[in-house]
Amino acid sequence: MERGPAGSIRVNGQSYDRPFPPERILLDLLREDFNLTGTKRGCDLGTCGCCTVWIDGVPTLSCLTLAALAEGHTITTVEGLSSPSELHAVQRAFVERGATQCGFCTPGFIMTAAALLRDQPHPSREEITKAISGNLCRCTGYSKIIEAIEVAAAGTG
């Protein structure tokens, strides 16, 4: 993907031009500076996947990414997947299939699943399971999450 000019960041289609302190992590920038609270803080260690966003379309853990390293790139958060009038197919399937549970881990799963389906529109159950292996949920046995991703892949969400 094409990089923007240094000192700029594009988040969910909106450009921001400003430098970020070198110690600022992307998760804090999104939640505190841009009020995009869909991206969740989970473990702060990169093991739960709650903070997954896309940087230039690549699923990335925002708790482990310095904001300065995202400068010049395009960031997509869970808020940026849908339009004002319509949910993304994965978001819709999660709601319809009851895969949200408490909802805390849901944004990370949705970002991971949407990237999977974008790159591989008809994954097998095994491929889905492998793709979401970096995302943790404490509420479910993952069956509803996997089912929702399968439904979204089938286009029957």
C-alpha positions in Angstrom: 0.0 0.0 0.0 1.0 3.6 -0.6 2.5 5.3 2.4 1.4 8.9 3.3 3.9 11.6 4.2 5.9 11.4 7.4 4.2 12.8 10.4 0.7 11.8 9.1 -1.5 8.9 9.9 -4.8 7.9 8.2 -7.3 6.3 10.6 -10.6 4.9 9.2 -10.4 7.2 6.2 -9.5 10.4 8.1 -6.1 11.9 7.9 -4.3 13.3 10.9 -1.1 15.3 10.5 0.8 15.6 13.8 3.9 14.0 15.4 3.5 11.5 18.2 5.7 11.1 21.2 8.2 8.3 20.7 6.9 6.3 23.7 3.2 6.5 22.7 1.6 3.2 21.7 -0.9 3.0 18.9 -3.6 1.6 21.2 -3.4 4.7 23.4 -3.4 7.0 20.4 -6.5 5.4 19.0 -8.5 5.2 22.3 -7.4 8.4 24.0 -6.5 10.9 21.2 -9.0 9.7 18.5 -11.7 8.4 20.8 -11.9 5.1 18.9 -12.7 2.9 21.9 -13.7 -0.2 19.9 -10.1 -1.3 20.1 -9.7 -2.9 23.5 -6.8 -3.0 26.0 -6.5 -6.6 27.2 -3.2 -7.9 28.3 -0.7 -5.3 27.1 1.6 -8.2 26.2 0.4 -9.1 22.8 -1.1 -12.4 23.8 -4.9 -11.8 23.8 -5.6 -10.1 20.4 -8.2 -7.6 21.9 -6.2 -4.7 20.4 -6.0 -5.9 16.9 -6.2 -3.3 14.2 -5.0 -3.2 10.6 -2.0 -1.3 9.5 -2.1 -1.1 5.7 -4.5 -4.0 5.8 -2.3 -6.2 8.0 -3.7 -7.4 11.3 -1.5 -5.8 14.0 -1.5 -5.7 17.8 -1.8 -2.1 18.6 -0.6 -2.6 22.2 2.8 -3.6 20.9 3.1 -0.9 18.2 4.5 2.5 18.7 2.3 5.2 17.3 5.3 6.7 15.6 5.8 3.5 13.6 2.3 3.8 12.3 3.0 7.3 10.9 2.6 7.5 7.2 0.4 4.3 7.2 -3.3 3.6 7.0 -4.9 2.3 10.1 -8.3 0.6 10.2 -10.1 -0.1 13.5 -13.3 -2.0 14.1 -15.2 1.3 13.7 -13.8 1.6 10.2 -15.0 -1.7 8.9 -18.6 -0.8 8.6 -20.4 2.1 6.9 -22.8 4.4 8.8 -25.7 2.4 7.3 -24.4 -1.2 7.2 -22.3 -3.5 9.3 -19.5 -5.5 7.8 -20.5 -9.1 7.1 -18.4 -10.4 9.9 -19.8 -7.9 12.4 -23.4 -8.8 11.3 -22.7 -12.5 11.6 -21.2 -12.1 15.1 -24.4 -10.3 16.2 -26.8 -12.7 14.5 -25.0 -15.8 15.8 -24.5 -14.6 19.3 -20.7 -14.7 19.0 -20.3 -11.5 21.0 -20.8 -12.8 24.5 -19.4 -10.0 26.8 -18.0 -8.2 23.8 -14.6 -7.4 25.1 -12.7 -9.6 22.7 -15.1 -9.2 19.9 -13.3 -6.3 18.0 -10.1 -8.2 17.9 -11.8 -11.3 16.6 -13.7 -9.3 14.0 -10.6 -7.5 12.7 -8.8 -10.9 12.5 -11.7 -12.6 10.8 -12.4 -9.8 8.3 -8.8 -9.9 7.2 -8.9 -13.7 6.8 -12.1 -13.5 4.7 -10.7 -10.6 2.6 -7.6 -12.7 1.8 -9.2 -16.1 1.8 -13.0 -15.8 1.1 -13.8 -19.5 1.7 -11.6 -20.8 4.5 -12.0 -24.2 6.1 -12.9 -24.6 9.7 -9.3 -25.5 10.4 -8.1 -22.4 8.6 -10.5 -20.2 10.6 -9.3 -21.8 13.9 -5.7 -21.2 13.0 -6.3 -17.6 11.9 -8.0 -16.7 15.2 -5.5 -18.6 17.4 -4.0 -15.3 18.5 -7.3 -14.1 19.9 -8.5 -15.1 23.3 -12.0 -15.2 24.6 -12.8 -16.0 28.2 -16.6 -16.4 27.8 -17.0 -19.1 25.1 -15.7 -22.3 23.8 -15.1 -20.5 20.5 -17.8 -22.5 18.7 -20.1 -19.5 18.1 -17.2 -17.3 17.0 -16.1 -19.9 14.4 -19.7 -20.4 13.3 -20.1 -16.7 12.8 -17.0 -16.5 10.7 -18.2 -19.5 8.6 -21.6 -17.8 8.1 -19.9 -14.6 7.0 -17.7 -16.6 4.6 -20.8 -18.3 3.2 -22.4 -14.9 2.7 -25.5 -16.0 4.7 -24.8 -13.6 7.6 
